[in-house]
Amino acid sequence: MSTIAEMKQINLSERTPLSRIEIAEHAYLVKTRGYSLVPGFLTLEETASLKTSMLAAIEAYQPVPGVERSMLDRHQIHDLINRDINFARLLEDPRLQQLVASHLGEHWIMYAATSSSIPPNGKNYASRLHVDSPRHTPGYDFNIGVIWALDDYTPDNGGALKVLPGSHHTPEVPDEAFFEKHCQQILCKAGSLLVFSARMFHRTAFNATHQWNHSMTLNACRSFMKPRMDWVRFIRPEISDQLNAQGRRLLGFDTRLPTSMEEFFLPDDQRLYKPNQG
């Protein structure tokens, strides 16, 4: 598989971890109102590199003939990690682990990793009113959403995600009018990180500008859940082999299933499904 033009690799594995007070604050905001914002999570150089690859992937995208979902997702690319290792490098960030582990436990994995790009004077499939997790289980999170803002979130450019604070606390589904009356738009600078309950109702807004708006999203899930893709087999080894232990764990390398009795009876240090994974 060909790759997008080589870009300078970003390195997030050595970022300074957040303090316990910061983690507790973000966790509280996600649990109560449904979301929390971390400004300055990425540098502008890092966001520019990711945007370049993302736009190239969009321009190269070819919908599958006759498959409606393939057309709907043309501005939401699902295989960016396979195209540019910089997207995989996002998984190595110790701060990402801290923010998500507060809700899903330390052994969480990646369910999905998808771009969300909103074209000029347009919208994408995420503009529909929706949640990212269908299960309503009070007091227990199955999924957490993460968004890296690669452009500024402004009132006009569609990146200013609309959310209904607190809606993750109830199984009730708001109608369009109620949502629009009570929603909030999240405004932030490029490089910010948004962490939110996947049960909170949200949507992208219409982009009324002449510029694209880009972000990268991740849906995190419990380690015992099935991800959207078999990432261990889906991601090319020349990418996954370069990742640190955290990045590989998020792709599912610690929760693989044996395919033979020989694999089932491997020595403990070679087990495919590591012990104590939740």
QUIHU-V659826 format. One record per pair of residues at least 24 apart in sequence whose ideal C-beta (glycine too) atoms are under 7 Angstrom apart, sorted by the first residue. I is the first residue (numbers start at 1). J is the second residue. If there is no record, write none. Layout:
i=I j=J
i=I j=J
This chain:
i=1 j=82
i=1 j=236
i=3 j=83
i=3 j=84
i=4 j=53
i=4 j=56
i=4 j=57
i=4 j=83
i=4 j=84
i=7 j=49
i=7 j=52
i=7 j=53
i=7 j=84
i=7 j=86
i=8 j=49
i=9 j=85
i=9 j=86
i=9 j=89
i=10 j=46
i=10 j=49
i=10 j=86
i=10 j=89
i=11 j=89
i=12 j=89
i=12 j=90
i=12 j=92
i=12 j=93
i=13 j=92
i=13 j=244
i=15 j=93
i=15 j=94
i=15 j=95
i=17 j=94
i=17 j=95
i=17 j=98
i=18 j=95
i=18 j=98
i=23 j=98
i=23 j=99
i=23 j=102
i=26 j=99
i=26 j=195
i=27 j=102
i=27 j=103
i=30 j=103
i=30 j=195
i=30 j=196
i=30 j=197
i=33 j=165
i=33 j=166
i=34 j=163
i=34 j=165
i=34 j=166
i=34 j=167
i=34 j=168
i=34 j=196
i=34 j=197
i=34 j=200
i=35 j=163
i=35 j=194
i=35 j=195
i=35 j=196
i=35 j=200
i=36 j=195
i=37 j=186
i=37 j=188
i=37 j=192
i=37 j=194
i=38 j=192
i=38 j=193
i=39 j=188
i=39 j=189
i=39 j=192
i=40 j=191
i=41 j=148
i=41 j=191
i=41 j=192
i=41 j=193
i=42 j=148
i=42 j=191
i=43 j=191
i=44 j=190
i=44 j=191
i=47 j=150
i=47 j=190
i=47 j=191
i=49 j=86
i=50 j=86
i=50 j=87
i=50 j=150
i=50 j=216
i=51 j=150
i=51 j=214
i=53 j=80
i=53 j=83
i=53 j=84
i=53 j=86
i=54 j=80
i=54 j=115
i=54 j=117
i=54 j=214
i=55 j=212
i=57 j=83
i=58 j=117
i=72 j=125
i=73 j=125
i=75 j=117
i=75 j=118
i=75 j=119
i=75 j=124
i=76 j=114
i=76 j=115
i=76 j=116
i=76 j=124
i=76 j=125
i=76 j=126
i=77 j=114
i=77 j=115
i=78 j=114
i=80 j=113
i=80 j=115
i=81 j=113
i=81 j=235
i=81 j=239
i=82 j=234
i=82 j=235
i=82 j=236
i=82 j=239
i=85 j=239
i=85 j=242
i=87 j=113
i=87 j=216
i=88 j=239
i=88 j=243
i=88 j=247
i=90 j=148
i=90 j=216
i=91 j=243
i=91 j=246
i=91 j=247
i=91 j=250
i=92 j=243
i=92 j=244
i=92 j=246
i=92 j=247
i=97 j=246
i=99 j=195
i=100 j=144
i=100 j=146
i=100 j=220
i=103 j=141
i=103 j=144
i=104 j=141
i=104 j=144
i=104 j=220
i=104 j=222
i=105 j=278
i=107 j=223
i=107 j=277
i=107 j=278
i=108 j=220
i=108 j=221
i=108 j=222
i=108 j=223
i=109 j=221
i=109 j=223
i=109 j=227
i=109 j=250
i=109 j=252
i=109 j=255
i=110 j=218
i=110 j=220
i=110 j=227
i=110 j=231
i=110 j=250
i=110 j=251
i=111 j=143
i=111 j=219
i=111 j=220
i=111 j=221
i=111 j=225
i=111 j=227
i=111 j=228
i=112 j=219
i=112 j=227
i=112 j=228
i=113 j=218
i=114 j=217
i=115 j=214
i=115 j=216
i=116 j=204
i=116 j=215
i=116 j=217
i=117 j=212
i=117 j=213
i=117 j=214
i=118 j=158
i=118 j=159
i=118 j=204
i=118 j=207
i=118 j=212
i=118 j=213
i=119 j=207
i=119 j=212
i=120 j=207
i=120 j=209
i=120 j=210
i=120 j=211
i=120 j=212
i=121 j=207
i=121 j=208
i=121 j=210
i=122 j=207
i=123 j=158
i=123 j=204
i=123 j=206
i=123 j=207
i=124 j=204
i=126 j=203
i=126 j=204
i=127 j=203
i=127 j=204
i=127 j=206
i=128 j=203
i=129 j=176
i=129 j=179
i=129 j=201
i=129 j=203
i=130 j=203
i=131 j=198
i=131 j=199
i=131 j=200
i=131 j=201
i=132 j=198
i=132 j=219
i=133 j=198
i=133 j=199
i=136 j=171
i=136 j=199
i=141 j=197
i=142 j=221
i=142 j=222
i=142 j=225
i=143 j=198
i=143 j=219
i=143 j=220
i=143 j=221
i=144 j=195
i=144 j=197
i=144 j=198
i=144 j=220
i=145 j=196
i=145 j=198
i=145 j=217
i=145 j=219
i=146 j=193
i=146 j=195
i=146 j=217
i=146 j=218
i=146 j=220
i=147 j=194
i=147 j=215
i=147 j=217
i=148 j=193
i=148 j=215
i=148 j=216
i=149 j=188
i=149 j=190
i=149 j=191
i=149 j=192
i=149 j=194
i=149 j=215
i=150 j=190
i=150 j=214
i=150 j=215
i=150 j=216
i=151 j=190
i=151 j=213
i=151 j=214
i=152 j=189
i=152 j=190
i=153 j=186
i=153 j=187
i=153 j=188
i=154 j=187
i=155 j=185
i=155 j=187
i=156 j=208
i=156 j=209
i=157 j=207
i=157 j=209
i=157 j=211
i=157 j=213
i=158 j=204
i=158 j=205
i=158 j=206
i=158 j=207
i=158 j=213
i=159 j=213
i=159 j=215
i=160 j=185
i=160 j=186
i=160 j=187
i=160 j=205
i=161 j=186
i=161 j=202
i=161 j=204
i=162 j=202
i=162 j=203
i=162 j=205
i=163 j=196
i=163 j=200
i=163 j=202
i=164 j=200
i=164 j=201
i=164 j=202
i=167 j=200
i=167 j=201
i=168 j=197
i=168 j=199
i=168 j=200
i=174 j=201
i=222 j=278
i=223 j=255
i=223 j=277
i=223 j=278
i=224 j=278
i=227 j=252
i=232 j=256
